[in-house]
């Protein structure tokens, strides 16, 4: 790792040990100071009357964080908006999370960090690090986010973080207009001491529904791959961790497969979100200003409620009556979220009565947490194939990595097709989601040593730093 990153991190190590993440996520509300054209929540950010647009109360945010720590046993949290630095209670919330040992990260565009007082208060509140959205540089960034001078303020904020010793990472959405800047962004990460760079596909999750993406604003995977491989080479040479999310594994060069994270790999990135708690915080009740939180759920319930994919319900052994209930809920009650949620609760009650399932989250008196990898994998496949409509090309049937790859996002296929697939045939059939990523060295902060490295340290093993 580069010297600046070492200085910013303090005590840290790197490891190739792969365990399921214990990081949760909280959406405070979709209020923001910029308008990224690829934002998952752009419609909600623009619509002031959307129930998720205004920020929730500090008390509700604390309640959610408390449950993430004490029910889901999360050890860290990503706090985001919108723009979380606009939230009036942000310093109190950061301090609360630190007090309950739910180590807080803010996902921010970094523009408000241009105010040094903001940075000072964040550090004093106990923020663990920042995940800064550096989607492009200079005028290209200003154009992408729809705000003049935004890039200059972001760079000023990054410099303030360096001065104060606040660790940070970069998020980079793979936008067509920023293609020529990927390598420069990688070099900026090295120069400023960003400890990780995440490259994220521009996919239509949440508000980004089909029809908003066209060949005018979306680059093909082949176009992305050329510049992405170069940027990954630059980061690799500098020993800076890089991750690429939601793109078919075959798009990058073989040497970079260790950095590729589809849904099945996501759970093994300790800086990504735990599917169990994410299934709860992702519900609208936990993302609205008004109303109480919905009941806590376990991952088996989230995985056994496969939304609109009715054939999948039969595969799971769910009776025809429950399938009809699902059809009614999602086809007829979609405009009425509160009534729909009541039906979901009824479904869970009937399902629990019909069969006694082994608890998904097994705990000991000491609070140890043992997620079921098979259940996490099932949930990952559900998210990819049912929620996000990923599909495979004909070529994918020839690929040895098909069972651990999501394939192509359905909306992408509607624009460009899937002929870019390059089947891997030089290795045996792969069924382990960690097959490639097990080769990647990932940064581990000192507070996470026990749960990330506990088994290795118990065996007297070593990790590098």
C-alpha positions as CSV (number, residue, x, y, z in Angstrom):
1,X,0.0,0.0,0.0
2,X,1.2,3.5,-0.7
3,X,2.8,5.6,2.1
4,X,-0.1,8.1,2.3
5,X,-2.6,5.3,2.7
6,X,-0.5,3.7,5.4
7,X,-0.3,6.9,7.3
8,X,-4.1,7.5,7.0
9,X,-5.0,4.0,8.1
10,X,-2.8,3.7,11.2
11,X,-3.0,0.1,12.3
12,X,-4.1,-2.1,9.5
13,X,-3.3,-5.3,7.7
14,X,-4.2,-7.1,4.5
15,X,-5.6,-10.6,4.1
16,X,-6.7,-13.1,1.6
17,X,-9.0,-14.7,4.2
18,X,-12.6,-14.5,3.0
19,X,-15.5,-14.3,5.5
20,X,-19.0,-13.0,5.1
21,X,-19.2,-9.3,5.8
22,X,-20.6,-7.7,8.9
23,X,-21.3,-4.3,7.5
24,X,-24.8,-2.8,7.4
25,X,-26.3,0.1,5.5
26,X,-28.6,3.0,6.4
27,X,-30.4,5.3,3.9
28,X,-31.2,8.5,5.8
29,X,-33.3,10.0,3.0
30,X,-33.0,10.9,-0.7
31,X,-32.1,14.6,-0.3
32,X,-28.9,15.6,-2.2
33,X,-27.0,18.6,-3.4
34,X,-26.2,17.2,-6.8
35,X,-28.0,15.3,-9.6
36,X,-25.8,12.4,-10.9
37,X,-27.5,11.1,-14.1
38,X,-26.8,7.5,-13.1
39,X,-28.0,7.8,-9.5
40,X,-30.1,4.8,-8.3
41,X,-32.4,7.2,-6.6
42,X,-32.6,10.1,-9.0
43,X,-36.4,10.2,-9.2
44,X,-36.7,10.2,-5.5
45,X,-34.1,13.0,-5.2
46,X,-35.9,15.1,-7.7
47,X,-39.4,14.5,-6.2
48,X,-39.8,16.3,-2.9
49,X,-43.1,14.6,-2.3
50,X,-41.7,11.1,-2.5
51,X,-41.9,9.3,0.9
52,X,-38.2,8.5,0.8
53,X,-37.1,12.0,-0.2
54,X,-37.0,13.8,3.2
55,X,-34.5,12.8,5.9
56,X,-35.8,10.7,8.8
57,X,-35.5,11.8,12.4
58,X,-32.3,11.2,14.3
59,X,-34.2,9.0,16.7
60,X,-35.4,6.7,13.9
61,X,-31.8,6.5,12.5
62,X,-30.5,5.6,15.9
63,X,-33.1,2.9,16.2
64,X,-32.1,1.3,12.9
65,X,-28.5,1.4,13.8
66,X,-29.1,-0.2,17.2
67,X,-30.9,-3.1,15.5
68,X,-28.1,-3.5,13.0
69,X,-25.6,-3.8,15.8
70,X,-27.6,-5.9,18.3
71,X,-29.9,-8.0,16.2
72,X,-27.9,-8.5,13.0
73,X,-24.6,-8.3,14.8
74,X,-23.2,-5.8,12.2
75,X,-19.8,-4.4,13.2
76,X,-19.7,-1.5,10.7
77,X,-22.2,0.6,8.8
78,X,-22.3,2.7,5.6
79,X,-24.5,5.8,6.2
80,X,-25.8,7.4,3.1
81,X,-28.5,9.6,1.7
82,X,-28.9,11.3,-0.7
83,X,-26.0,13.2,0.7
84,X,-25.6,12.4,4.4
85,X,-23.6,15.5,5.2
86,X,-26.8,17.5,4.7
87,X,-28.5,15.5,7.6
88,X,-28.6,17.9,10.6
89,X,-28.0,15.1,13.1
90,X,-25.1,13.5,11.2
91,X,-22.5,14.2,13.9
92,X,-24.7,12.9,16.7
93,X,-25.5,9.8,14.6
94,X,-21.8,9.1,13.9
95,X,-21.0,9.5,17.6
96,X,-23.9,7.1,18.5
97,X,-22.7,4.5,16.1
98,X,-19.1,4.7,17.5
99,X,-20.4,4.4,21.0
100,X,-22.3,1.1,20.2
101,X,-19.2,-0.1,18.3
102,X,-20.9,0.0,14.9
103,X,-18.0,1.7,13.1
104,X,-19.4,4.4,10.8
105,X,-18.5,5.2,7.2
106,X,-20.2,8.0,5.3
107,X,-20.9,7.5,1.6
108,X,-20.5,11.1,0.3
109,X,-19.9,13.1,-2.8
110,X,-17.4,15.1,-0.7
111,X,-18.4,18.5,-1.8
112,X,-19.3,19.8,1.7
113,X,-15.9,18.6,2.9
114,X,-14.6,21.7,1.3
115,X,-15.6,23.3,4.6
116,X,-12.7,22.4,7.0
117,X,-15.1,22.8,10.0
118,X,-17.2,19.9,8.6
119,X,-14.2,17.7,8.4
120,X,-13.1,18.6,11.9
121,X,-16.5,17.8,13.4
122,X,-16.7,14.5,11.5
123,X,-13.3,13.4,12.9
124,X,-14.2,14.5,16.4
125,X,-17.5,12.6,16.2
126,X,-15.6,9.4,15.5
127,X,-16.2,8.7,11.8
128,X,-14.2,5.7,10.8
129,X,-13.7,6.6,7.1
130,X,-15.3,8.1,4.1
131,X,-16.4,6.6,0.8
132,X,-16.1,9.5,-1.7
133,X,-17.8,9.3,-5.0
134,X,-15.1,10.4,-7.5
135,X,-17.0,9.5,-10.7
136,X,-14.9,11.8,-12.9
137,X,-12.6,14.8,-12.8
138,X,-12.8,18.5,-13.4
139,X,-15.4,19.6,-16.1
140,X,-16.5,16.0,-16.8
141,X,-17.4,15.5,-13.1
142,X,-19.3,18.8,-13.1
143,X,-21.2,17.8,-16.1
144,X,-22.1,14.3,-14.8
145,X,-23.4,15.7,-11.5
146,X,-25.0,18.8,-12.9
147,X,-23.1,21.3,-10.7
148,X,-20.5,23.8,-11.7
149,X,-17.4,23.8,-9.5
150,X,-18.3,20.5,-7.8
151,X,-15.0,18.8,-8.8
152,X,-12.9,21.6,-7.4
153,X,-14.8,21.5,-4.1
154,X,-14.5,17.7,-3.9
155,X,-10.7,17.9,-4.4
156,X,-10.5,20.6,-1.7
157,X,-12.5,18.2,0.6
158,X,-10.1,15.3,-0.1
159,X,-7.2,17.5,0.7
160,X,-8.8,18.4,4.0
161,X,-9.2,14.7,4.8
162,X,-5.5,14.1,4.1
163,X,-4.6,17.0,6.3
164,X,-6.7,15.7,9.2
165,X,-5.8,12.1,8.7
166,X,-9.4,10.9,7.9
167,X,-9.1,7.7,5.9
168,X,-11.1,7.5,2.6
169,X,-11.9,5.2,-0.3
170,X,-13.2,6.0,-3.8
171,X,-16.4,5.0,-5.6
172,X,-16.3,5.3,-9.3
173,X,-19.5,4.6,-11.4
174,X,-18.4,3.5,-14.9
175,X,-20.0,6.3,-16.8
176,X,-19.4,6.6,-20.6
177,X,-18.3,10.2,-20.4
178,X,-15.6,9.4,-17.8
179,X,-14.0,6.5,-19.8
180,X,-10.9,8.5,-20.7
181,X,-10.3,9.4,-17.1
182,X,-10.2,6.0,-15.4
183,X,-6.5,5.8,-15.4
184,X,-6.2,9.3,-14.1
185,X,-8.6,8.6,-11.3
186,X,-6.5,5.5,-10.4
187,X,-3.4,7.7,-10.2
188,X,-5.3,10.3,-8.1
189,X,-6.2,7.5,-5.7
190,X,-2.6,6.6,-5.3
191,X,-1.4,10.2,-4.9
192,X,-4.0,11.1,-2.3
193,X,-3.8,7.9,-0.3
194,X,-7.2,6.4,-1.1
195,X,-7.0,2.9,0.4
196,X,-9.5,1.3,-2.0
197,X,-11.1,2.1,-5.4
198,X,-14.5,0.6,-6.3
199,X,-15.5,0.6,-10.0
200,X,-19.3,0.2,-10.2
201,X,-21.3,-0.6,-13.3
202,X,-23.9,1.9,-14.4
203,X,-26.9,-0.4,-13.9
204,X,-30.6,0.4,-13.6
205,X,-31.1,-0.4,-9.9
206,X,-33.9,1.2,-7.9
207,X,-35.2,4.3,-9.8
208,X,-32.9,3.7,-12.8
209,X,-35.6,1.8,-14.6
210,X,-35.6,0.6,-18.2
211,X,-35.8,3.4,-20.7
212,X,-33.4,5.9,-19.0
213,X,-30.3,4.2,-20.3
214,X,-29.4,4.4,-24.0
215,X,-26.3,3.9,-26.1
216,X,-25.7,7.7,-25.8
217,X,-25.0,7.5,-22.0
218,X,-24.0,3.9,-21.5
219,X,-20.7,2.5,-22.7
220,X,-20.4,-1.1,-23.9
221,X,-18.6,-3.5,-21.6
222,X,-15.9,-3.8,-24.4
223,X,-15.4,-0.1,-24.3
224,X,-15.2,-0.1,-20.5
225,X,-12.8,-3.0,-20.4
226,X,-10.1,-1.3,-22.4
227,X,-9.7,1.6,-19.9
228,X,-10.7,-0.4,-16.9
229,X,-7.9,-2.9,-17.4
230,X,-5.4,0.0,-17.6
231,X,-6.7,1.5,-14.4
232,X,-6.6,-1.8,-12.6
233,X,-3.0,-2.3,-13.7
234,X,-2.0,1.1,-12.3
235,X,-3.7,0.3,-8.9
236,X,-2.2,-3.2,-8.9
237,X,1.3,-1.9,-9.4
238,X,0.8,0.5,-6.4
239,X,-0.7,-2.2,-4.2
240,X,-4.0,-0.4,-3.9
241,X,-7.1,-2.6,-3.5
242,X,-9.5,-2.4,-6.5
243,X,-13.0,-3.9,-6.8
244,X,-15.2,-4.1,-9.9
245,X,-18.9,-4.7,-9.3
246,X,-21.9,-6.0,-11.3
247,X,-20.1,-6.7,-14.6
248,X,-19.7,-10.2,-16.1
249,X,-16.5,-11.8,-14.9
250,X,-15.2,-12.4,-18.4
251,X,-15.1,-8.7,-19.4
252,X,-11.7,-8.0,-17.8
253,X,-8.3,-9.6,-18.4
254,X,-7.7,-12.8,-16.5
255,X,-5.1,-11.2,-14.2
256,X,-7.9,-9.0,-12.8
257,X,-10.5,-11.7,-12.1
258,X,-9.5,-11.5,-8.4
259,X,-11.1,-8.0,-8.3
260,X,-14.5,-9.0,-9.8
261,X,-17.5,-8.9,-7.5
262,X,-20.9,-10.1,-8.8
263,X,-23.7,-10.7,-6.2
264,X,-22.2,-14.1,-5.1
265,X,-18.9,-12.5,-4.3
266,X,-20.3,-9.3,-2.7
267,X,-20.9,-10.9,0.7
268,X,-17.1,-11.7,1.0
269,X,-16.1,-8.0,0.7
270,X,-15.9,-6.8,4.3
271,X,-16.6,-3.2,3.0
272,X,-19.9,-4.4,1.3
273,X,-23.3,-4.9,2.9
274,X,-24.6,-7.9,4.8
275,X,-27.5,-9.5,2.9
276,X,-29.3,-10.3,6.1
277,X,-29.5,-6.7,7.5
278,X,-29.7,-5.2,4.0
279,X,-32.9,-7.2,3.4
280,X,-34.4,-5.3,6.3
281,X,-33.0,-1.8,5.8
282,X,-33.8,-2.0,2.1
283,X,-37.5,-2.1,2.9
284,X,-39.3,1.2,2.5
285,X,-40.3,1.6,6.1
286,X,-36.6,1.8,7.0
287,X,-36.0,4.5,4.3
288,X,-38.9,6.9,4.9
289,X,-39.1,9.9,7.2
290,X,-42.5,9.0,8.5
291,X,-43.8,5.8,10.1
292,X,-42.4,3.1,12.3
293,X,-39.8,0.5,11.2
294,X,-41.1,-2.8,9.9
295,X,-40.5,-6.0,11.9
296,X,-37.0,-7.5,11.8
297,X,-36.5,-10.3,9.4
298,X,-33.9,-13.1,8.9
299,X,-32.3,-13.9,5.7
300,X,-34.2,-17.1,5.2
301,X,-37.4,-15.2,5.0
302,X,-36.0,-12.6,2.6
303,X,-34.7,-15.4,0.4
304,X,-37.9,-17.4,0.5
305,X,-40.0,-14.4,-0.7
306,X,-38.8,-14.3,-4.3
307,X,-40.9,-11.4,-5.5
308,X,-42.3,-11.9,-9.0
309,X,-40.5,-15.1,-10.0
310,X,-43.3,-17.6,-9.6
311,X,-41.5,-20.7,-11.0
312,X,-38.8,-20.1,-8.4
313,X,-41.4,-20.3,-5.7
314,X,-42.3,-23.8,-6.8
315,X,-38.7,-24.8,-6.7
316,X,-38.6,-23.7,-3.1
317,X,-41.5,-25.9,-2.2
318,X,-44.0,-23.2,-1.6
319,X,-47.6,-24.2,-1.9
320,X,-49.8,-23.0,-4.8
321,X,-52.0,-20.9,-2.4
322,X,-48.9,-18.9,-1.2
323,X,-47.9,-18.4,-4.8
324,X,-51.3,-16.9,-5.5
325,X,-50.9,-14.7,-2.5
326,X,-47.6,-13.5,-3.9
327,X,-49.1,-12.8,-7.3
328,X,-51.9,-10.8,-5.7
329,X,-49.5,-8.8,-3.5
330,X,-47.1,-7.8,-6.2
331,X,-49.5,-7.3,-9.1
332,X,-52.5,-5.8,-7.3
333,X,-51.1,-4.1,-4.2
334,X,-48.0,-2.5,-5.6
335,X,-49.5,1.0,-5.4
336,X,-50.3,0.4,-1.7
337,X,-46.9,-0.4,0.1
338,X,-48.4,-0.5,3.6
339,X,-51.1,-3.0,2.7
340,X,-48.5,-4.9,0.7
341,X,-46.2,-5.1,3.7
342,X,-49.1,-6.4,5.8
343,X,-49.6,-9.2,3.3
344,X,-45.8,-10.0,3.3
345,X,-46.0,-10.3,7.1
346,X,-49.0,-12.7,6.7
347,X,-47.0,-14.7,4.3
348,X,-44.1,-15.1,6.7
349,X,-46.5,-16.1,9.5
350,X,-48.1,-18.8,7.4
351,X,-44.7,-20.0,6.2
352,X,-43.3,-20.2,9.7
353,X,-46.4,-22.1,10.9
354,X,-46.0,-24.6,8.0
355,X,-42.4,-25.5,8.6
356,X,-40.0,-25.0,11.4
357,X,-36.8,-23.7,9.8
358,X,-33.4,-23.9,11.4
359,X,-32.5,-20.3,12.4
360,X,-30.4,-18.7,9.8
361,X,-28.2,-16.8,12.2
362,X,-26.7,-19.2,14.8
363,X,-25.3,-17.5,17.9
364,X,-23.5,-18.5,21.0
365,X,-23.7,-16.9,24.5
366,X,-20.6,-14.8,23.6
367,X,-22.5,-13.3,20.6
368,X,-20.5,-15.2,17.9
369,X,-22.2,-14.9,14.5
370,X,-22.1,-17.7,12.0
371,X,-24.0,-16.9,8.7
372,X,-24.9,-19.8,6.5
373,X,-22.8,-19.4,3.2
374,X,-25.3,-21.4,1.2
375,X,-28.2,-19.2,2.3
376,X,-26.2,-16.1,1.4
377,X,-25.4,-17.5,-2.0
378,X,-29.1,-18.3,-2.6
379,X,-30.0,-14.7,-1.7
380,X,-27.3,-13.5,-4.0
381,X,-28.7,-15.5,-6.9
382,X,-32.2,-14.2,-6.1
383,X,-31.0,-10.6,-6.2
384,X,-29.3,-11.1,-9.5
385,X,-31.8,-13.2,-11.4
386,X,-35.1,-12.0,-9.9
387,X,-34.6,-8.5,-8.5
388,X,-32.2,-7.2,-11.2
389,X,-33.1,-9.4,-14.1
390,X,-29.6,-10.6,-15.1
391,X,-29.5,-13.1,-18.0
392,X,-26.9,-15.3,-19.6
393,X,-26.0,-15.3,-23.3
394,X,-25.8,-18.5,-25.3
395,X,-22.0,-18.3,-25.0
396,X,-22.3,-18.4,-21.2
397,X,-23.3,-22.1,-21.3
398,X,-19.8,-22.9,-22.4
399,X,-18.2,-20.9,-19.6
400,X,-16.5,-22.7,-16.6
401,X,-17.4,-19.7,-14.3
402,X,-21.1,-19.5,-15.2
403,X,-22.3,-20.8,-11.8
404,X,-20.5,-18.0,-9.9
405,X,-21.2,-15.1,-12.4
406,X,-24.4,-13.1,-12.7
407,X,-24.2,-12.8,-16.5
408,X,-25.5,-9.6,-18.2
409,X,-28.0,-7.2,-16.8
410,X,-31.2,-7.5,-18.7
411,X,-31.5,-3.8,-19.4
412,X,-27.9,-3.8,-20.8
413,X,-28.8,-6.8,-23.1
414,X,-31.9,-4.8,-24.4
415,X,-29.5,-2.1,-25.6
416,X,-26.4,-4.0,-26.7
417,X,-27.1,-7.7,-26.6
418,X,-24.7,-10.2,-25.0
419,X,-22.4,-11.1,-27.7
420,X,-19.4,-9.7,-25.8
421,X,-19.4,-12.7,-23.5
422,X,-16.0,-14.5,-23.6
423,X,-16.5,-18.0,-22.1
424,X,-13.7,-19.3,-19.9
425,X,-12.7,-22.7,-21.0
426,X,-9.2,-23.0,-19.6
427,X,-10.2,-24.1,-16.1
428,X,-12.5,-26.8,-14.7
429,X,-16.1,-26.0,-13.8
430,X,-16.1,-23.5,-10.9
431,X,-18.7,-23.6,-8.1
432,X,-16.9,-21.7,-5.4
433,X,-17.9,-17.9,-5.4
434,X,-14.5,-17.2,-3.8
435,X,-12.5,-19.0,-6.5
436,X,-11.0,-15.9,-8.0
437,X,-11.4,-13.3,-5.2
438,X,-9.5,-15.6,-2.7
439,X,-6.3,-14.3,-4.5
440,X,-7.0,-10.7,-3.7
441,X,-5.4,-9.0,-0.7
442,X,-8.0,-6.8,1.1
443,X,-7.5,-4.1,3.6
444,X,-8.7,-4.9,7.2
445,X,-9.0,-2.1,9.7
446,X,-7.9,-2.8,13.3
447,X,-11.4,-2.9,14.7
448,X,-12.2,-5.8,12.4
449,X,-9.3,-8.0,13.2
450,X,-11.2,-10.3,15.5
451,X,-14.0,-11.3,13.1
452,X,-12.1,-11.1,9.9
453,X,-8.8,-12.7,11.0
454,X,-9.9,-14.6,14.2
455,X,-9.6,-18.0,12.7
456,X,-6.3,-17.3,11.1
457,X,-4.8,-15.8,14.2
458,X,-6.1,-18.7,16.2
459,X,-4.1,-21.0,14.0
460,X,-1.0,-18.8,14.3
461,X,-1.3,-17.7,10.7
462,X,0.0,-14.5,9.2
463,X,-1.3,-11.7,7.1
464,X,0.6,-9.0,5.3
465,X,0.6,-5.3,5.7
